[in-house]
């Protein structure tokens, strides 16, 4: 999960991603951030995040993003 926090911190260094749990709902992450995040995750973890997976629930926290990554790596 540290890699996810590093990627997120690169986008918004002023946010505490270890505790934030409303990244999409509070508009901390916008659509451009999500696209950048997905590209980095796809490269770093060698997975593909489909359009169906791009939901607020999957991107509202670093933990939710990590859970998504883990699930996709198992497939």
N, C-alpha and C positions, 0 to 999 in steps of 0.2 A: 504493500500500500504506500510505502514511502515514495516510490516512483510516481504514483498518481499525485501525491501531494507536491512533489517537485514540479511536475508538469503544470499543475494548477497555480502554484506560486510563481511560475514564470509568466502566467497570464495576469495575475493580480497579486503582487507581492505584499499588499497591505491587508490581506484577508487571512484569518486563522482557519485554515482548511481542516485542521484536526477537529474542530468543534462546530464549524458551520454546517447547518443541516437544511438550509433553504436557498441554495445557490441559484436555482432557476426561479423559484417562487419570488425571491426578493430581487430578481433581475441582476444579481451579481454576475452571473454568466449570461451573456447574450448569444444570439445565434452565431455570430462570428467566433466567439470563444468556443462554442460547442463544436463547430467545424474544425477549428484548430486542435482542440482537445482530442477529437476523434481521430484526426490524422496522426497525431503523436502516439496515441494509444495503439492504433493499427500498426504503426512502424515499430514501436518498442516491444509490443507483445505478440506480434505476428498473428493478429486476429482481424476479423472484419466485423464492424458494428453495422448492422442493417438498419434501414430506415425505421422498421418496426420497433427497434430497441431505443430509439431516440425519444424518450418520454421524460417528463420532469422527475418521475419517481427514480429513474436510473441515473439522473445527473444532479440531484439536489444536495448530495454530500459526497465527500471523498470516499466514504465507506460504501455508499450505493454504487459509485462508479467502480470501485474495486470489486464489489460483489458481481457486477456485470462482467467485468474482465475475467474474473475467476470462472464464472459460468461459461463464458464463451471459449475459454481455453480448454475446458473439459469436453466440449463438443467435438 
